[in-house]
Structure formats: structure tokens, C-alpha cells
Amino acid sequence: MRVLLQRVSSASVTVDEAVVGKIGPGFLLLVGIGQEDTAQDVDTLAVKISRLRIFPDENGKMNLDLEKVGGQILSVSQFTLYADLTRGNRPGFSRAATPDEGKRLWEAFNAKLLELGFEVQTGIFGADMKVKLVNDGPVTMMLDSQF
């Protein structure tokens, strides 16, 4: 499982010109599910993300977590995080989970974040989405359950 996390001042996702998810300060999570991912990967990354101390404290040091700053989460499914670019110029996606499994695990990931006490907004799985964000910092981090 791969999550590209961006600390944001605000973010939104639009489908067919309608905003389907919108947050203020918090995390924009682009979530990719791979073929070998399991419920354990989902739980591990959700807990890790919930505890990341990457918001500035009163001294400007990354020392506060999402809960301390009252942040929100916007979770967007992103199978292209599993793009294989090793051959040619057209990406392959054979390492991504099947759509059914990807959706199941992405929904489980979002449910785990809710269970951990966070407000979670989402995009729509499999839809053509437009994502807008104001990256705060900028702070962008890649998390991978396999490493």
C-alpha cells in the first residue's frame, strides 16, 4: 500500500463539476492499493498517519500530530501510484490491486481513520476526479507498507 501524503491548508476533490469532498487544514492522502496488500497494511498505515508529527509547534518545529491541530483528512484513491515505468514510455499497472479489491481496502482504510477519530472526506473510487490543494510547507511524504 502506498500513500502520498500532503500537508495542506485546504483541499477538495470534484467529480463532474460537483465538489464531493473538501477539507480545511490537514492531510490530502492519495492512496494506492497494490496486489499484495492486506488489511494489516491498511491498519499499519492508518495508525502511522494518525500519529505523524508533521505540523509546526510554537517554535516552528514539526512536532504536532493531526489530532493536536484539529486537522481533517481528504482521501483519494490513486491506483497510478503503482505505475510501472521500467519499460517504454507508457505506464503499466499490473502491480495495482484489482478494482474490487482496491475499493474494498481503500474503504477499509478510510473506515480505520474514522475509527481513530478523524473527520474523513473522500473522492469517488474509480471516478475521473479533479483535486485542488494548497500544500502547506510544502510538506509531501510517501509512505509504503512494504518498506
VMD Tcl script that builds the backbone (N, CA, C; Angstrom):
set m [mol new atoms 441]
animate dup $m
set s [atomselect $m all]
$s set {name element resname resid chain x y z} {
  {N N MET 1 A 0.853 -1.173 0.000}
  {CA C MET 1 A 0.000 0.000 0.000}
  {C C MET 1 A 0.894 1.229 0.000}
  {N N ARG 2 A 0.521 2.187 -0.823}
  {CA C ARG 2 A 1.283 3.422 -0.914}
  {C C ARG 2 A 0.362 4.603 -0.671}
  {N N VAL 3 A 0.853 5.541 0.110}
  {CA C VAL 3 A 0.100 6.757 0.368}
  {C C VAL 3 A 1.025 7.942 0.158}
  {N N LEU 4 A 0.642 8.813 -0.753}
  {CA C LEU 4 A 1.327 10.084 -0.925}
  {C C LEU 4 A 0.568 11.083 -0.068}
  {N N LEU 5 A 1.210 11.533 1.005}
  {CA C LEU 5 A 0.592 12.421 1.981}
  {C C LEU 5 A 1.064 13.843 1.729}
  {N N GLN 6 A 0.126 14.763 1.684}
  {CA C GLN 6 A 0.465 16.171 1.561}
  {C C GLN 6 A -0.201 16.920 2.709}
  {N N ARG 7 A 0.619 17.679 3.447}
  {CA C ARG 7 A 0.061 18.542 4.488}
  {C C ARG 7 A -0.525 19.751 3.776}
  {N N VAL 8 A -1.806 20.014 4.019}
  {CA C VAL 8 A -2.484 21.055 3.256}
  {C C VAL 8 A -3.140 22.082 4.174}
  {N N SER 9 A -3.289 23.294 3.637}
  {CA C SER 9 A -4.111 24.319 4.276}
  {C C SER 9 A -5.571 24.081 3.918}
  {N N SER 10 A -5.779 23.558 2.696}
  {CA C SER 10 A -7.121 23.191 2.231}
  {C C SER 10 A -6.971 22.269 1.028}
  {N N ALA 11 A -8.009 21.493 0.774}
  {CA C ALA 11 A -8.023 20.601 -0.391}
  {C C ALA 11 A -9.466 20.238 -0.709}
  {N N SER 12 A -9.688 19.936 -1.983}
  {CA C SER 12 A -11.020 19.496 -2.400}
  {C C SER 12 A -10.891 18.563 -3.589}
  {N N VAL 13 A -11.935 17.773 -3.804}
  {CA C VAL 13 A -11.997 16.885 -4.955}
  {C C VAL 13 A -13.364 17.076 -5.608}
  {N N THR 14 A -13.313 17.197 -6.936}
  {CA C THR 14 A -14.513 17.460 -7.728}
  {C C THR 14 A -14.723 16.331 -8.725}
  {N N VAL 15 A -15.959 15.903 -8.877}
  {CA C VAL 15 A -16.352 14.905 -9.872}
  {C C VAL 15 A -17.532 15.486 -10.643}
  {N N ASP 16 A -17.413 15.508 -11.963}
  {CA C ASP 16 A -18.475 16.053 -12.812}
  {C C ASP 16 A -18.913 17.448 -12.350}
  {N N GLU 17 A -17.933 18.279 -12.060}
  {CA C GLU 17 A -18.136 19.681 -11.664}
  {C C GLU 17 A -18.836 19.862 -10.324}
  {N N ALA 18 A -18.945 18.797 -9.537}
  {CA C ALA 18 A -19.525 18.888 -8.196}
  {C C ALA 18 A -18.463 18.523 -7.164}
  {N N VAL 19 A -18.316 19.350 -6.140}
  {CA C VAL 19 A -17.374 19.053 -5.064}
  {C C VAL 19 A -17.935 17.894 -4.245}
  {N N VAL 20 A -17.152 16.806 -4.149}
  {CA C VAL 20 A -17.610 15.629 -3.403}
  {C C VAL 20 A -16.881 15.475 -2.078}
  {N N GLY 21 A -15.772 16.174 -1.903}
  {CA C GLY 21 A -15.023 16.145 -0.660}
  {C C GLY 21 A -14.224 17.426 -0.521}
  {N N LYS 22 A -14.183 17.976 0.708}
  {CA C LYS 22 A -13.497 19.245 0.923}
  {C C LYS 22 A -13.051 19.326 2.372}
  {N N ILE 23 A -11.799 19.765 2.584}
  {CA C ILE 23 A -11.286 19.920 3.945}
  {C C ILE 23 A -10.552 21.251 4.091}
  {N N GLY 24 A -10.379 21.635 5.341}
  {CA C GLY 24 A -9.507 22.742 5.698}
  {C C GLY 24 A -8.134 22.172 5.999}
  {N N PRO 25 A -7.438 22.697 7.003}
  {CA C PRO 25 A -6.101 22.188 7.326}
  {C C PRO 25 A -6.113 20.698 7.654}
  {N N GLY 26 A -5.112 19.991 7.155}
  {CA C GLY 26 A -4.997 18.565 7.431}
  {C C GLY 26 A -4.156 17.856 6.407}
  {N N PHE 27 A -4.577 16.637 6.058}
  {CA C PHE 27 A -3.835 15.789 5.120}
  {C C PHE 27 A -4.678 15.486 3.883}
  {N N LEU 28 A -4.069 15.670 2.724}
  {CA C LEU 28 A -4.590 15.098 1.492}
  {C C LEU 28 A -3.833 13.794 1.314}
  {N N LEU 29 A -4.555 12.688 1.223}
  {CA C LEU 29 A -3.948 11.370 1.071}
  {C C LEU 29 A -4.316 10.803 -0.293}
  {N N LEU 30 A -3.311 10.595 -1.136}
  {CA C LEU 30 A -3.504 9.881 -2.394}
  {C C LEU 30 A -3.134 8.440 -2.089}
  {N N VAL 31 A -4.102 7.539 -2.201}
  {CA C VAL 31 A -3.971 6.180 -1.686}
  {C C VAL 31 A -3.947 5.168 -2.820}
  {N N GLY 32 A -2.839 4.425 -2.923}
  {CA C GLY 32 A -2.707 3.353 -3.896}
  {C C GLY 32 A -2.694 2.002 -3.202}
  {N N ILE 33 A -3.454 1.069 -3.744}
  {CA C ILE 33 A -3.524 -0.288 -3.186}
  {C C ILE 33 A -2.873 -1.232 -4.191}
  {N N GLY 34 A -1.919 -2.029 -3.705}
  {CA C GLY 34 A -1.223 -2.988 -4.552}
  {C C GLY 34 A -1.813 -4.376 -4.455}
  {N N GLN 35 A -1.408 -5.248 -5.375}
  {CA C GLN 35 A -1.922 -6.624 -5.429}
  {C C GLN 35 A -1.696 -7.409 -4.146}
  {N N GLU 36 A -0.593 -7.148 -3.468}
  {CA C GLU 36 A -0.243 -7.943 -2.292}
  {C C GLU 36 A -0.710 -7.320 -0.982}
  {N N ASP 37 A -1.420 -6.212 -1.040}
  {CA C ASP 37 A -1.820 -5.521 0.180}
  {C C ASP 37 A -2.944 -6.247 0.909}
  {N N THR 38 A -2.926 -6.097 2.237}
  {CA C THR 38 A -3.872 -6.784 3.108}
  {C C THR 38 A -4.472 -5.788 4.104}
  {N N ALA 39 A -5.395 -6.284 4.909}
  {CA C ALA 39 A -5.987 -5.471 5.971}
  {C C ALA 39 A -4.911 -5.007 6.952}
  {N N GLN 40 A -3.866 -5.791 7.137}
  {CA C GLN 40 A -2.769 -5.392 8.034}
  {C C GLN 40 A -2.061 -4.152 7.500}
  {N N ASP 41 A -1.854 -4.083 6.183}
  {CA C ASP 41 A -1.236 -2.899 5.581}
  {C C ASP 41 A -2.113 -1.669 5.820}
  {N N VAL 42 A -3.407 -1.838 5.654}
  {CA C VAL 42 A -4.371 -0.761 5.870}
  {C C VAL 42 A -4.256 -0.229 7.292}
  {N N ASP 43 A -4.316 -1.132 8.274}
  {CA C ASP 43 A -4.245 -0.720 9.679}
  {C C ASP 43 A -2.918 -0.062 10.011}
  {N N THR 44 A -1.827 -0.648 9.525}
  {CA C THR 44 A -0.494 -0.117 9.819}
  {C C THR 44 A -0.340 1.312 9.320}
  {N N LEU 45 A -0.732 1.565 8.067}
  {CA C LEU 45 A -0.565 2.910 7.523}
  {C C LEU 45 A -1.551 3.895 8.127}
  {N N ALA 46 A -2.767 3.474 8.415}
  {CA C ALA 46 A -3.727 4.387 9.040}
  {C C ALA 46 A -3.220 4.841 10.403}
  {N N VAL 47 A -2.729 3.914 11.205}
  {CA C VAL 47 A -2.200 4.261 12.526}
  {C C VAL 47 A -0.965 5.149 12.386}
  {N N LYS 48 A -0.069 4.817 11.483}
  {CA C LYS 48 A 1.136 5.626 11.269}
  {C C LYS 48 A 0.758 7.059 10.900}
  {N N ILE 49 A -0.150 7.213 9.961}
  {CA C ILE 49 A -0.575 8.542 9.518}
  {C C ILE 49 A -1.219 9.308 10.678}
  {N N SER 50 A -2.001 8.631 11.489}
  {CA C SER 50 A -2.683 9.294 12.602}
  {C C SER 50 A -1.700 9.832 13.639}
  {N N ARG 51 A -0.505 9.271 13.681}
  {CA C ARG 51 A 0.483 9.660 14.700}
  {C C ARG 51 A 1.607 10.555 14.174}
  {N N LEU 52 A 1.620 10.789 12.850}
  {CA C LEU 52 A 2.701 11.599 12.283}
  {C C LEU 52 A 2.704 12.992 12.889}
  {N N ARG 53 A 3.865 13.397 13.376}
  {CA C ARG 53 A 4.018 14.723 13.964}
  {C C ARG 53 A 4.696 15.620 12.930}
  {N N ILE 54 A 3.892 16.168 12.032}
  {CA C ILE 54 A 4.471 16.973 10.951}
  {C C ILE 54 A 3.851 18.368 10.843}
  {N N PHE 55 A 3.127 18.773 11.890}
  {CA C PHE 55 A 2.623 20.138 11.947}
  {C C PHE 55 A 3.519 20.941 12.889}
  {N N PRO 56 A 3.720 22.218 12.578}
  {CA C PRO 56 A 4.646 23.012 13.393}
  {C C PRO 56 A 4.082 23.340 14.778}
  {N N ASP 57 A 4.977 23.296 15.770}
  {CA C ASP 57 A 4.619 23.736 17.113}
  {C C ASP 57 A 4.891 25.233 17.225}
  {N N GLU 58 A 4.832 25.761 18.438}
  {CA C GLU 58 A 5.020 27.194 18.647}
  {C C GLU 58 A 6.424 27.676 18.269}
  {N N ASN 59 A 7.373 26.741 18.153}
  {CA C ASN 59 A 8.735 27.088 17.753}
  {C C ASN 59 A 9.002 26.811 16.273}
  {N N GLY 60 A 7.974 26.407 15.555}
  {CA C GLY 60 A 8.127 26.141 14.134}
  {C C GLY 60 A 8.694 24.766 13.811}
  {N N LYS 61 A 8.875 23.906 14.827}
  {CA C LYS 61 A 9.384 22.548 14.608}
  {C C LYS 61 A 8.223 21.603 14.307}
  {N N MET 62 A 8.457 20.656 13.417}
  {CA C MET 62 A 7.449 19.624 13.152}
  {C C MET 62 A 7.326 18.769 14.399}
  {N N ASN 63 A 6.259 19.010 15.155}
  {CA C ASN 63 A 6.147 18.336 16.436}
  {C C ASN 63 A 4.708 17.988 16.814}
  {N N LEU 64 A 3.737 18.446 16.034}
  {CA C LEU 64 A 2.336 18.213 16.376}
  {C C LEU 64 A 1.686 17.258 15.382}
  {N N ASP 65 A 0.784 16.418 15.897}
  {CA C ASP 65 A 0.087 15.479 15.024}
  {C C ASP 65 A -1.265 16.055 14.596}
  {N N LEU 66 A -1.953 15.329 13.761}
  {CA C LEU 66 A -3.222 15.768 13.187}
  {C C LEU 66 A -4.269 16.054 14.267}
  {N N GLU 67 A -4.315 15.212 15.285}
  {CA C GLU 67 A -5.283 15.402 16.363}
  {C C GLU 67 A -5.025 16.711 17.104}
  {N N LYS 68 A -3.765 16.994 17.401}
  {CA C LYS 68 A -3.416 18.204 18.158}
  {C C LYS 68 A -3.814 19.488 17.433}
  {N N VAL 69 A -3.790 19.455 16.091}
  {CA C VAL 69 A -4.132 20.664 15.335}
  {C C VAL 69 A -5.591 20.655 14.860}
  {N N GLY 70 A -6.341 19.611 15.207}
  {CA C GLY 70 A -7.739 19.525 14.792}
  {C C GLY 70 A -7.895 19.394 13.285}
  {N N GLY 71 A -6.936 18.688 12.664}
  {CA C GLY 71 A -6.924 18.558 11.212}
  {C C GLY 71 A -7.914 17.540 10.676}
  {N N GLN 72 A -8.167 17.652 9.379}
  {CA C GLN 72 A -9.084 16.767 8.674}
  {C C GLN 72 A -8.305 15.970 7.627}
  {N N ILE 73 A -8.971 14.986 7.045}
  {CA C ILE 73 A -8.357 14.127 6.030}
  {C C ILE 73 A -9.231 14.104 4.787}
  {N N LEU 74 A -8.581 14.253 3.628}
  {CA C LEU 74 A -9.227 14.018 2.339}
  {C C LEU 74 A -8.496 12.848 1.704}
  {N N SER 75 A -9.192 11.739 1.521}
  {CA C SER 75 A -8.622 10.508 0.989}
  {C C SER 75 A -9.114 10.286 -0.440}
  {N N VAL 76 A -8.152 10.116 -1.357}
  {CA C VAL 76 A -8.465 9.952 -2.769}
  {C C VAL 76 A -7.781 8.680 -3.276}
  {N N SER 77 A -8.551 7.775 -3.857}
  {CA C SER 77 A -7.956 6.559 -4.413}
  {C C SER 77 A -7.061 6.927 -5.601}
  {N N GLN 78 A -5.911 6.246 -5.715}
  {CA C GLN 78 A -4.916 6.649 -6.710}
  {C C GLN 78 A -4.111 5.430 -7.162}
  {N N PHE 79 A -4.714 4.581 -8.014}
  {CA C PHE 79 A -4.022 3.367 -8.454}
  {C C PHE 79 A -2.746 3.676 -9.220}
  {N N THR 80 A -2.625 4.881 -9.758}
  {CA C THR 80 A -1.429 5.219 -10.548}
  {C C THR 80 A -0.164 5.289 -9.696}
  {N N LEU 81 A -0.288 5.236 -8.375}
  {CA C LEU 81 A 0.908 5.150 -7.531}
  {C C LEU 81 A 1.639 3.831 -7.754}
  {N N TYR 82 A 0.969 2.879 -8.393}
  {CA C TYR 82 A 1.590 1.590 -8.725}
  {C C TYR 82 A 1.983 1.502 -10.196}
  {N N ALA 83 A 2.185 2.632 -10.830}
  {CA C ALA 83 A 2.612 2.635 -12.235}
  {C C ALA 83 A 3.988 1.988 -12.374}
  {N N ASP 84 A 4.130 1.125 -13.357}
  {CA C ASP 84 A 5.409 0.523 -13.707}
  {C C ASP 84 A 5.932 1.269 -14.931}
  {N N LEU 85 A 7.035 1.979 -14.741}
  {CA C LEU 85 A 7.616 2.795 -15.811}
  {C C LEU 85 A 8.968 2.251 -16.265}
  {N N THR 86 A 9.206 0.978 -16.007}
  {CA C THR 86 A 10.513 0.401 -16.325}
  {C C THR 86 A 10.698 0.071 -17.797}
  {N N ARG 87 A 9.597 -0.118 -18.521}
  {CA C ARG 87 A 9.700 -0.455 -19.944}
  {C C ARG 87 A 8.914 0.540 -20.779}
  {N N GLY 88 A 9.564 1.121 -21.737}
  {CA C GLY 88 A 8.871 2.020 -22.653}
  {C C GLY 88 A 8.423 3.302 -21.993}
  {N N ASN 89 A 7.503 3.979 -22.642}
  {CA C ASN 89 A 7.033 5.270 -22.166}
  {C C ASN 89 A 5.575 5.265 -21.717}
  {N N ARG 90 A 4.923 4.133 -21.863}
  {CA C ARG 90 A 3.542 4.019 -21.416}
  {C C ARG 90 A 3.518 3.206 -20.125}
  {N N PRO 91 A 2.920 3.751 -19.058}
  {CA C PRO 91 A 2.929 3.030 -17.786}
  {C C PRO 91 A 2.059 1.777 -17.822}
  {N N GLY 92 A 2.500 0.784 -17.070}
  {CA C GLY 92 A 1.700 -0.419 -16.842}
  {C C GLY 92 A 1.212 -0.395 -15.404}
  {N N PHE 93 A 0.096 -1.046 -15.139}
  {CA C PHE 93 A -0.486 -1.015 -13.803}
  {C C PHE 93 A -0.749 -2.414 -13.253}
  {N N SER 94 A 0.026 -3.382 -13.682}
  {CA C SER 94 A -0.199 -4.766 -13.280}
  {C C SER 94 A 0.060 -5.009 -11.793}
  {N N ARG 95 A 0.779 -4.121 -11.133}
  {CA C ARG 95 A 1.047 -4.291 -9.691}
  {C C ARG 95 A -0.060 -3.705 -8.814}
  {N N ALA 96 A -0.969 -2.941 -9.426}
  {CA C ALA 96 A -2.099 -2.382 -8.668}
  {C C ALA 96 A -3.112 -3.483 -8.380}
  {N N ALA 97 A -3.831 -3.319 -7.300}
  {CA C ALA 97 A -4.892 -4.273 -6.960}
  {C C ALA 97 A -6.002 -4.206 -8.000}
  {N N THR 98 A -6.784 -5.267 -8.097}
  {CA C THR 98 A -7.965 -5.238 -8.957}
  {C C THR 98 A -8.906 -4.145 -8.447}
  {N N PRO 99 A -9.756 -3.618 -9.296}
  {CA C PRO 99 A -10.676 -2.571 -8.827}
  {C C PRO 99 A -11.511 -2.983 -7.609}
  {N N ASP 100 A -12.033 -4.187 -7.602}
  {CA C ASP 100 A -12.856 -4.617 -6.464}
  {C C ASP 100 A -12.053 -4.661 -5.169}
  {N N GLU 101 A -10.866 -5.232 -5.231}
  {CA C GLU 101 A -10.020 -5.335 -4.036}
  {C C GLU 101 A -9.496 -3.961 -3.630}
  {N N GLY 102 A -9.115 -3.158 -4.601}
  {CA C GLY 102 A -8.643 -1.812 -4.313}
  {C C GLY 102 A -9.706 -0.996 -3.594}
  {N N LYS 103 A -10.927 -1.068 -4.083}
  {CA C LYS 103 A -12.024 -0.332 -3.455}
  {C C LYS 103 A -12.280 -0.835 -2.044}
  {N N ARG 104 A -12.284 -2.143 -1.875}
  {CA C ARG 104 A -12.538 -2.738 -0.549}
  {C C ARG 104 A -11.504 -2.257 0.465}
  {N N LEU 105 A -10.220 -2.304 0.088}
  {CA C LEU 105 A -9.168 -1.910 1.024}
  {C C LEU 105 A -9.110 -0.402 1.229}
  {N N TRP 106 A -9.393 0.376 0.189}
  {CA C TRP 106 A -9.435 1.833 0.348}
  {C C TRP 106 A -10.560 2.221 1.312}
  {N N GLU 107 A -11.716 1.599 1.165}
  {CA C GLU 107 A -12.820 1.873 2.083}
  {C C GLU 107 A -12.485 1.431 3.507}
  {N N ALA 108 A -11.776 0.316 3.654}
  {CA C ALA 108 A -11.345 -0.144 4.983}
  {C C ALA 108 A -10.347 0.850 5.595}
  {N N PHE 109 A -9.469 1.387 4.772}
  {CA C PHE 109 A -8.503 2.397 5.222}
  {C C PHE 109 A -9.247 3.633 5.740}
  {N N ASN 110 A -10.205 4.115 4.975}
  {CA C ASN 110 A -10.982 5.287 5.389}
  {C C ASN 110 A -11.756 5.005 6.674}
  {N N ALA 111 A -12.313 3.803 6.789}
  {CA C ALA 111 A -13.047 3.416 7.997}
  {C C ALA 111 A -12.122 3.376 9.209}
  {N N LYS 112 A -10.899 2.910 9.016}
  {CA C LYS 112 A -9.931 2.866 10.120}
  {C C LYS 112 A -9.583 4.282 10.576}
  {N N LEU 113 A -9.396 5.197 9.638}
  {CA C LEU 113 A -9.107 6.587 10.005}
  {C C LEU 113 A -10.280 7.194 10.778}
  {N N LEU 114 A -11.503 6.892 10.372}
  {CA C LEU 114 A -12.693 7.336 11.107}
  {C C LEU 114 A -12.707 6.746 12.515}
  {N N GLU 115 A -12.399 5.448 12.603}
  {CA C GLU 115 A -12.351 4.762 13.893}
  {C C GLU 115 A -11.325 5.403 14.820}
  {N N LEU 116 A -10.237 5.919 14.233}
  {CA C LEU 116 A -9.190 6.578 15.022}
  {C C LEU 116 A -9.582 7.993 15.434}
  {N N GLY 117 A -10.759 8.444 14.996}
  {CA C GLY 117 A -11.294 9.706 15.475}
  {C C GLY 117 A -11.164 10.897 14.555}
  {N N PHE 118 A -10.854 10.667 13.273}
  {CA C PHE 118 A -10.650 11.781 12.356}
  {C C PHE 118 A -11.838 11.982 11.432}
  {N N GLU 119 A -12.058 13.241 11.052}
  {CA C GLU 119 A -13.035 13.546 10.012}
  {C C GLU 119 A -12.396 13.172 8.688}
  {N N VAL 120 A -13.072 12.355 7.907}
  {CA C VAL 120 A -12.536 11.890 6.634}
  {C C VAL 120 A -13.515 12.222 5.519}
  {N N GLN 121 A -13.049 12.989 4.567}
  {CA C GLN 121 A -13.766 13.244 3.333}
  {C C GLN 121 A -13.106 12.374 2.265}
  {N N THR 122 A -13.824 12.043 1.204}
  {CA C THR 122 A -13.241 11.185 0.173}
  {C C THR 122 A -13.625 11.660 -1.222}
  {N N GLY 123 A -12.854 11.152 -2.167}
  {CA C GLY 123 A -13.247 11.237 -3.556}
  {C C GLY 123 A -14.194 10.083 -3.841}
  {N N ILE 124 A -14.382 9.770 -5.119}
  {CA C ILE 124 A -15.230 8.642 -5.516}
  {C C ILE 124 A -14.348 7.630 -6.226}
  {N N PHE 125 A -14.309 6.421 -5.713}
  {CA C PHE 125 A -13.433 5.391 -6.257}
  {C C PHE 125 A -13.711 5.178 -7.745}
  {N N GLY 126 A -12.662 5.216 -8.535}
  {CA C GLY 126 A -12.752 4.936 -9.957}
  {C C GLY 126 A -13.248 6.088 -10.814}
  {N N ALA 127 A -13.626 7.202 -10.197}
  {CA C ALA 127 A -14.140 8.340 -10.966}
  {C C ALA 127 A -12.994 9.176 -11.522}
  {N N ASP 128 A -13.303 9.964 -12.540}
  {CA C ASP 128 A -12.366 10.960 -13.049}
  {C C ASP 128 A -12.488 12.159 -12.115}
  {N N MET 129 A -11.464 12.378 -11.302}
  {CA C MET 129 A -11.525 13.399 -10.257}
  {C C MET 129 A -10.557 14.532 -10.548}
  {N N LYS 130 A -10.933 15.706 -10.101}
  {CA C LYS 130 A -10.079 16.887 -10.141}
  {C C LYS 130 A -9.775 17.242 -8.689}
  {N N VAL 131 A -8.488 17.258 -8.352}
  {CA C VAL 131 A -8.085 17.530 -6.982}
  {C C VAL 131 A -7.403 18.890 -6.920}
  {N N LYS 132 A -7.859 19.716 -5.997}
  {CA C LYS 132 A -7.246 21.021 -5.747}
  {C C LYS 132 A -6.685 21.006 -4.335}
  {N N LEU 133 A -5.524 21.625 -4.174}
  {CA C LEU 133 A -4.938 21.684 -2.844}
  {C C LEU 133 A -4.047 22.894 -2.696}
  {N N VAL 134 A -3.907 23.310 -1.465}
  {CA C VAL 134 A -2.895 24.286 -1.091}
  {C C VAL 134 A -1.942 23.531 -0.177}
  {N N ASN 135 A -0.782 23.154 -0.736}
  {CA C ASN 135 A 0.213 22.386 0.006}
  {C C ASN 135 A 0.848 23.312 1.030}
  {N N ASP 136 A 0.823 22.909 2.283}
  {CA C ASP 136 A 1.327 23.710 3.387}
  {C C ASP 136 A 2.764 23.332 3.683}
  {N N GLY 137 A 3.678 24.217 3.419}
  {CA C GLY 137 A 5.092 23.977 3.719}
  {C C GLY 137 A 6.014 24.293 2.567}
  {N N PRO 138 A 6.007 23.600 1.502}
  {CA C PRO 138 A 5.235 22.382 1.219}
  {C C PRO 138 A 5.801 21.172 1.973}
  {N N VAL 139 A 4.889 20.332 2.411}
  {CA C VAL 139 A 5.258 19.081 3.059}
  {C C VAL 139 A 4.560 17.963 2.301}
  {N N THR 140 A 5.349 17.084 1.680}
  {CA C THR 140 A 4.836 15.938 0.937}
  {C C THR 140 A 5.684 14.733 1.296}
  {N N MET 141 A 5.046 13.640 1.669}
  {CA C MET 141 A 5.760 12.424 2.088}
  {C C MET 141 A 5.118 11.198 1.471}
  {N N MET 142 A 5.975 10.223 1.118}
  {CA C MET 142 A 5.495 8.945 0.586}
  {C C MET 142 A 5.617 7.896 1.678}
  {N N LEU 143 A 4.517 7.204 1.925}
  {CA C LEU 143 A 4.515 6.079 2.862}
  {C C LEU 143 A 4.234 4.819 2.057}
  {N N ASP 144 A 4.949 3.752 2.379}
  {CA C ASP 144 A 4.786 2.482 1.673}
  {C C ASP 144 A 4.816 1.377 2.712}
  {N N SER 145 A 3.772 0.567 2.732}
  {CA C SER 145 A 3.691 -0.504 3.746}
  {C C SER 145 A 4.727 -1.594 3.529}
  {N N GLN 146 A 5.367 -1.635 2.380}
  {CA C GLN 146 A 6.361 -2.679 2.110}
  {C C GLN 146 A 7.771 -2.299 2.568}
  {N N PHE 147 A 7.941 -1.063 3.046}
  {CA C PHE 147 A 9.273 -0.628 3.472}
  {C C PHE 147 A 9.267 -0.161 4.896}
}
mol reanalyze $m
mol bondsrecalc $m
mol representation Tube
mol addrep $m
